[in-house]
């Protein structure tokens, strides 16, 4: 009968009388300090020990004194005898008579250390014998004799040794502190702590003052993250019903929309430990450091649970794997991402650790990072709408001393497309402008100037422009204004200026676009015509064109290509889209060369047709073009009321979103369509005309 082997490991019984072997002591940095101090002390004693050679009185008197090679003598008493240290002159050490001092191991061959020594009976006897040898020499040429005590010699050596030890130990401690990342030597992550996490911990001792009251215009996102905070404060409320606390939430949005601000509010509201760090904190030149820092971060988080980990700009380590890698190269970023994936899916659901991350590039993130179980929620943080901008203005207007005429509702309507960071910049610039003018309070004019500053740049009042260039800019901007005034689907003009702004802007026209997410073919064609109006006006009036239409042509070209190969708005190309948000077609285009040639031809036809239609319109309205350009040369800045005075009422009855909102007729929350137009469509709210140098 065969023995049946069991898979279960046999139990091990320990002998209670047997003593366990002690564990090896852990490595301590103090041992390094002790070894260094001991080495310095031993070296100092070795170097401080005299290597002088013992000689007889006869050699001293016959070879050294008579040849006048002695620099001076130090005499001291030790026991019953007197010892004399002989110092040879520097130039005399080169003689062959003194080669034995080098062979004796004396490497300090200079007049500051003795090369030889001999003994005698008493100080008086030593002096008499030396004077007898040098009796014929003048007094100023006799060898100096210094009588010192032996204790003072050793005390000087001892003090020098101690001083050197203190200097070296201080230098060593300074270097070690610098290498360990700070005075505390804590997890700063250089040499000895290089694998430690760089996360900043906010707890009861270091609370964040930002709360949800400081975050405006993000009501849906706030609701999502407030639920996460409630998960941490009252976990049983959800677990009793069988729910699981989400592992993580990803904040996705454009730059300046408030992702980091929302994370700060979570830290201020949650009242739990909050670890904050950037995705670049994991990146290091050393192999394995990123993964080590991820492990250390989650180890600290488990010790502090329940807690929140916030990783800002997670795309620094969360990019999709397997793209743009060097063949045979070791991608440290991928190792860090792999460790992060393991840690996120490795701890239990009841551990109380929630991960928040923020990025403005969700398209480049790895799919494994976005799956349920890691980042269970993706919270979209878009640019605020009319209502959201009004709320943000109210938050930032709080600390600003404003006049009674300042209305947050009007300001929000005049800043379409502005993110929260840009609104904060507008409020700050308005306060600075008012202070520059010595005003008591900030008024609406200051906010108008601040909006112009943020949109177009700093006004260049001292910029020298020739009258001919100024006339070209005036007709160019008048062409934009005429096209926008008489085209049905164009955005209404708010302001047109020929005052130079920014680095190279010679003039600009500001429009007030609708709050919309879908655009028709007719709307896009009218917007292209408005952009083409400046170039067409130059051609009609002067019979030649300039480089001032650079930004216009760039906008028109991008929009024409978007209509042709992305939105399927061309009859010959057809209802196909070659939209590539993730850059998958970077090297291999998903269409043939014939199709590429067709796209190019259709784009040229589209741009030419827009040019011709705009030219017909401006020739028809030539009288208004001349009047508007003359008025611009006179006043430099025109508003919508000026255009109504010159051109008459706009021939379209459709009211703008601004009028509806200010009068309280706009919808409180316009819906967001998932088929909204992508980023390729250029927002036509601003037209900046710049002169370009053609090299």
C-alpha positions, 0 to 999 in steps of 0.5 A: 500500500502506497503512502499518501502524501498530505499537502498540509504542512506538518506542525512544528513544536518548539522546545520551550527550554530552548532559547531563541537566538537573538535577532541581529541588530538593525543598522543605525546611522549612528555607527557611521558617525562613530566610525568617522569620528574614530578614523579622524581621531586615529588619523590626527594622532598618527599625523600629530605624532612626532617623527623626529630622528634621534641624533647625538650631540656630536652630529648636532654640533659638528654638522648642523650648528657649525654649518648654520643649518639650524633654524631654531631649537625647542627645549623641554624637560621630560623626566630627568632629562632635557630634550631638544627638538631641532628644526632645520632650515627649509633650504638646508633640508635639500642637502644630502646630510639630511636624507635620513629625516625623510627615510625616517617617515617624516613627511612634514619636511618644513620648519614648523615640525622638528626633524631631529632631537637629542637629550641633555642634562639641564637647560643651563648645560644645554645653553652653555654647550650651544653658546660654546659652539657659536661663541664667534658668531654675532648675537643676531646670528646665533641659534634661537633656543625656546624653553617650553614645558612638555605639557604645553606641547601636548595641550596644543596638539590635543586642542588642534586634534579636538578642533579638527574633530569638531570641524569634521564632525560638523561638516559631516552632519551638515552633509548628511542632513542635506542628503537626507532632505532637511533638518529633520532627516525625515522622509525627504527622499534623497540618498538615505530616504530616496525611496520614501514618499514625498507626500505632504500630510495634512492632519489635525495639526496642519489643517486646510482652511479651504472649504466647500463654501470657497468652491463655486460653480461646481455644484455637480462635482461638489455633490460627488466629492461631498458624498466621498467625504460622507463615506469617510465620516459615516461608513456604516451608513453605506456598508449596512446596506451592502454598499462599498466605499469607492476606491478612488475618484478622478477629477477631469477638467481643463486647466484652471477649472478648480480641480486642485481647489476642490481637492483642497476643499475635500481636505478641509471638510473631511477632517481626516488625514490627507496626503497630497502629492504630485505625479512627478514626485514619483519620477526619479532617475534611479531605477525602482525609486518610483515603485518604492515611493508608491509602496511607502505612500500606501504604507503610511496611508494604512497607518493613518486610515481612514484617510485620503490620498490626492495625486495631482497631475496623475498623467505624469505616471499614468500614461498608457503603457506600451507607447513610445517606448525605447526598444530594450529600455527599462521604463521606470514610469511603467514600473511605478504605474504597475505598482500603483495599480497593484496597491489600488486594487490590493487593499480591502474595501473597509480600509478607509483609503480613498484616492483622489486624482486630477488631470487635464489629459484623461485621454492619455491615461492607461485603461487599467487605471480607469477601470471600476475598482480603481478609479470608480468615479470620473468627475468631470469639471467643465468650464463654468456656465453663466450661473457658475461664472456668476457664483465664482465672481461673487466668491472672488469679489468678496475681499475686493472693495467694489462700488455699487454699480459692480454686478456679478451677473453682468460680469459673468455674461461678459466673460464667456469661456472663462475658467475659475482661474481666469475669473480670479485673475480678472478680479485681481487685475481690476483691483490693481487697476483701480489702485493704480488710478487712486480710486476709493473702490473698484468700478465696472470700468476697472473690470472692463479694463481687466477683462481686456487685459486678460483677453488681449494683453497689456495695452501698449500706449507708447508703441510707435505705429505709422499712420499707414499701418494704423489705417490698415489695422482700422480697415482690417478690424472694420472688415471683421465688424461689418461681416459679423454685423450682417451675418445671421449666425455670427456672434454679435460684436461687443467691442472693437479696438485698434489700440495695440495690446500684448506682444504683437497684437495691433488690434482686436475684436471681441464678440459675445458668443452664445452658450451652446454646445452644438454648431451647424454648418451655417454657423461655422461658415458664418464664423469663418466669414467673420474671421476672413473679413479683415483680409478681404477688407484689406484687399478691397480697400488697398488692393494688397494684403498684409501679415496682419491676418495671421491669427485669422487664417490659422483659425480658418484653416483649422476650422475648415479641416475640422469640418472636412475630416472630423465633423463629416460636413463635406459632401465629397469626403462624406460622413466619415470622421478621422478624429484622433484624440489619443494620437493613435494615428500619429505615424499611420494615417487611417486614410490613403494618399488619395483621400488626403489629397481630396481633403486638401482640395476640399479645404481649399475650395471651402476657404475660397468660397468663404473668401468670395462670399465675404468679398461680395458682402463687404463690397455691398456694404462698402459705405459702412466699411468706410464710415466704421474705419474712419470712426475707429481712426478717430476714437480707436475703441468702438462699442456695440452702441457705436455700431448701431449709430453708424450701421443701424440696427442689426437686421436680426431680431435674435437676442443674445444670451447676455441680454436674456441672462441680464434680464432674467430670461436665460435657463438656469442650467443649460444641458450638456450634450455628450455629442458636444463639439470637440476642442478643435472648434476655435472659440470665436469670442475673440479675434486678435490681429497680430503682425507677423514677421515673414523670414 
